[in-house]
Amino acid sequence: MNDLSNLEKKLGAKFNDENILWQAVTHRSYLNENPDWKLDHNERLEFLGDAVLELVVTDHLYHHYNLPEGELTNLRSAVVRGEMLSKIAEELEIDDFMLMSRGERKDTGKARQYILANAMEAVIGAVYLDSGYDAAKKLIDTYIVSKLAAVVEQGLHIDNKSRFQELAQEKFRVTPTYKVLSEAGLDHEKQFVVGAFLQDKKIGEGAGSSKQEAQQKAAKEALIQLDV
């Protein structure tokens, strides 16, 4: 079992009670194979961390971005979504410290990303519980709030499907539809190609690891094709 001091260094937080951090990296599946493990799994800490994360990001957005509520909500969603959190967990190498079943350890696809995103929230909850709000805020500012500028620059917070639908209904009086054109890969690593259509005409096409992601990319391509 790994020593947690390297993870503490990455988090910039020295724990008063290291068991709280151990709990944050304990997945439910680990308890099935290790019934004598003295700690609970990380889902309660995940619940706590999710609330702390949302508060810190919301506070930052309110004070630094003079935008309508809807745009603020989209920005917050873009930076706290699971895909972003799993990437930050990888940046912090949390996976190296995770306690999980052998079966979960072998899975490297969407299921692992989901576990890492939840673990990231649990770690935030652990820092908050052990060291307080300021320590949790420092962690969130360093690794998550710092991503906001890139999210805005790349337009990751824009709901392209909603924009495409509004435009299509306004200009053409048609509601867009989406069709899966192809899918490939194993169940946990699927890739979807989706077309965005106005009636029978394909306007855009996009690929992604989920149908929703592919639809957003297809809608973005459609907006480009319509010169928006």
C-alpha distance (Angstrom), angle and dihedral (degrees) to the residues before:
residue distance angle dihedral
M1 . . .
N2 3.81 . .
D3 3.77 123.6 .
L4 3.81 109.9 -114.5
S5 3.81 97.0 -141.6
N6 3.81 92.7 94.7
L7 3.80 90.7 52.0
E8 3.80 90.1 48.4
K9 3.82 89.1 53.5
K10 3.79 91.6 51.8
L11 3.80 90.9 47.9
G12 3.80 91.8 46.8
A13 3.80 88.9 -131.3
K14 3.81 129.1 113.7
F15 3.80 107.3 -154.7
N16 3.78 121.3 -133.4
D17 3.81 88.5 -160.1
E18 3.80 110.3 31.7
N19 3.80 91.0 -170.4
I20 3.81 88.6 73.3
L21 3.80 89.8 60.0
W22 3.80 91.3 44.9
Q23 3.80 88.8 54.1
A24 3.82 90.1 50.6
V25 3.81 90.9 59.0
T26 3.82 95.1 42.9
H27 3.80 112.4 104.3
R28 3.80 119.6 -154.9
S29 3.83 91.1 -115.1
Y30 3.83 91.7 61.8
L31 3.81 91.0 65.6
N32 3.80 91.0 57.3
E33 3.80 90.8 61.7
N34 3.82 95.7 33.2
P35 3.81 107.3 41.6
D36 3.83 90.8 165.5
W37 3.82 92.6 60.7
K38 3.79 104.4 126.3
L39 3.81 97.6 -141.9
D40 3.78 136.0 67.5
H41 3.82 123.6 -114.5
N42 3.80 120.8 -92.6
E43 3.81 103.3 -103.5
R44 3.82 96.7 101.6
L45 3.81 90.2 49.9
E46 3.80 88.6 48.0
F47 3.82 89.2 55.3
L48 3.81 90.5 51.2
G49 3.80 94.7 44.1
D50 3.79 92.4 50.2
A51 3.82 90.3 58.1
V52 3.82 93.7 46.2
L53 3.81 91.5 47.4
E54 3.79 92.6 50.5
L55 3.82 92.0 48.9
V56 3.82 94.7 49.6
V57 3.81 93.8 46.5
T58 3.81 92.6 44.0
D59 3.81 91.6 50.2
H60 3.81 91.2 50.1
L61 3.80 93.2 47.9
Y62 3.81 92.3 48.4
H63 3.80 93.1 52.8
H64 3.82 99.2 38.7
Y65 3.82 107.1 33.1
N66 3.80 120.5 57.1
L67 3.81 95.0 -158.4
P68 3.83 135.8 131.1
E69 3.80 117.9 -89.3
G70 3.80 94.1 -103.3
E71 3.81 93.6 54.8
L72 3.81 91.4 45.6
T73 3.80 89.3 52.3
N74 3.81 91.6 50.3
L75 3.81 91.2 48.7
R76 3.79 91.7 50.4
S77 3.80 91.6 47.7
A78 3.80 91.4 50.9
V79 3.79 94.2 53.6
V80 3.82 98.9 41.5
R81 3.82 98.2 40.8
G82 3.79 119.1 121.9
E83 3.80 96.1 -106.8
M84 3.81 91.5 56.0
L85 3.81 93.7 44.7
S86 3.81 92.8 49.6
K87 3.82 90.0 53.0
I88 3.81 90.5 50.8
A89 3.82 89.5 48.5
E90 3.82 87.7 53.7
E91 3.81 89.6 48.7
L92 3.80 88.6 54.6
E93 3.84 90.2 43.9
I94 3.81 90.6 -128.1
D95 3.81 88.6 153.4
D96 3.82 89.2 70.4
F97 3.80 89.4 63.1
M98 3.82 100.6 38.9
L99 3.78 118.4 121.9
M100 3.81 109.3 -148.3
S101 3.79 140.5 138.0
R102 3.79 121.4 -76.5
G103 3.79 89.1 -110.4
E104 3.79 93.9 53.8
R105 3.80 90.2 44.7
K106 3.82 90.3 59.7
D107 3.82 93.6 52.5
T108 3.80 110.7 92.4
G109 3.79 100.2 168.6
K110 3.80 136.0 77.7
A111 3.79 92.8 -40.8
R112 3.82 91.2 59.2
Q113 3.81 91.2 48.1
Y114 3.79 88.8 52.7
I115 3.82 91.3 50.5
L116 3.82 91.6 48.9
A117 3.81 93.5 48.1
N118 3.79 90.3 51.6
A119 3.81 90.7 45.9
M120 3.80 89.8 53.0
E121 3.80 89.6 56.1
A122 3.82 90.1 45.6
V123 3.81 91.1 52.4
I124 3.81 89.8 51.5
G125 3.80 88.3 50.7
A126 3.80 90.2 49.1
V127 3.82 92.9 51.6
Y128 3.80 90.1 48.4
L129 3.80 92.9 48.1
D130 3.80 94.6 46.5
S131 3.81 102.7 36.0
G132 3.81 107.8 14.5
Y133 3.78 139.6 -116.5
D134 3.82 98.2 -51.6
A135 3.81 92.7 55.3
A136 3.82 91.5 48.1
K137 3.81 90.7 47.0
K138 3.80 90.9 51.8
L139 3.81 90.5 53.3
I140 3.81 92.9 46.6
D141 3.82 93.1 45.8
T142 3.81 91.8 49.4
Y143 3.79 99.1 48.3
I144 3.81 107.9 18.5
V145 3.81 113.0 22.7
S146 3.81 86.9 47.1
K147 3.84 87.9 66.4
L148 3.82 93.2 61.2
A149 3.80 96.1 88.0
A150 3.82 91.4 55.1
V151 3.82 91.1 45.8
V152 3.81 90.2 55.0
E153 3.82 93.6 42.9
Q154 3.81 92.7 50.8
G155 3.80 93.8 41.3
L156 3.81 91.8 -124.6
H157 3.80 90.2 148.1
I158 3.80 94.8 58.1
D159 3.79 116.2 105.5
N160 3.79 98.3 -139.0
K161 3.81 93.3 -178.6
S162 3.80 91.6 58.8
R163 3.80 92.1 45.8
F164 3.80 91.9 48.6
Q165 3.80 91.9 48.4
E166 3.81 92.9 49.5
L167 3.79 91.2 48.9
A168 3.81 94.4 45.7
Q169 3.79 93.2 49.7
E170 3.80 92.6 44.7
K171 3.82 97.7 46.5
F172 3.79 104.4 26.2
R173 3.83 104.1 17.9
V174 3.80 87.9 -127.9
T175 3.81 130.5 122.4
P176 3.83 112.1 -135.5
T177 3.79 120.3 -120.0
Y178 3.81 129.8 -158.1
K179 3.78 128.6 -144.0
V180 3.80 129.8 -172.2
L181 3.81 104.6 -121.9
S182 3.79 96.3 -175.8
E183 3.77 143.1 -16.6
A184 3.78 130.7 -161.3
G185 3.78 141.4 171.9
L186 3.78 137.4 52.3
D187 3.81 120.1 -45.3
H188 3.81 93.4 -97.9
E189 3.82 94.7 42.5
K190 3.81 103.9 38.9
Q191 3.78 122.6 157.8
F192 3.80 118.3 -155.1
V193 3.79 128.5 -161.8
V194 3.80 112.1 -158.8
G195 3.78 131.6 -174.4
A196 3.81 124.8 -146.7
F197 3.79 111.4 -143.4
L198 3.79 138.4 -168.2
Q199 3.79 101.2 -157.1
D200 3.83 103.0 -48.2
K201 3.80 96.8 -23.0
K202 3.79 118.6 99.2
I203 3.81 108.7 -137.5
G204 3.78 101.4 171.5
E205 3.79 143.0 9.3
G206 3.78 131.9 -156.7
A207 3.80 140.7 175.3
G208 3.79 130.4 -147.7
S209 3.78 147.0 145.0
S210 3.82 90.1 -99.9
K211 3.79 133.2 35.4
Q212 3.81 89.7 -117.4
E213 3.80 93.0 54.1
A214 3.80 91.4 47.0
Q215 3.82 90.8 49.0
Q216 3.81 91.4 52.4
K217 3.80 90.7 51.1
A218 3.80 91.8 46.4
A219 3.81 89.8 51.1
K220 3.81 90.5 49.2
E221 3.81 90.3 51.8
A222 3.81 89.5 48.3
L223 3.79 90.7 53.6
I224 3.81 89.7 50.9
Q225 3.80 90.8 49.6
L226 3.81 89.7 50.8
D227 3.82 88.1 49.8
V228 3.79 96.2 -115.7
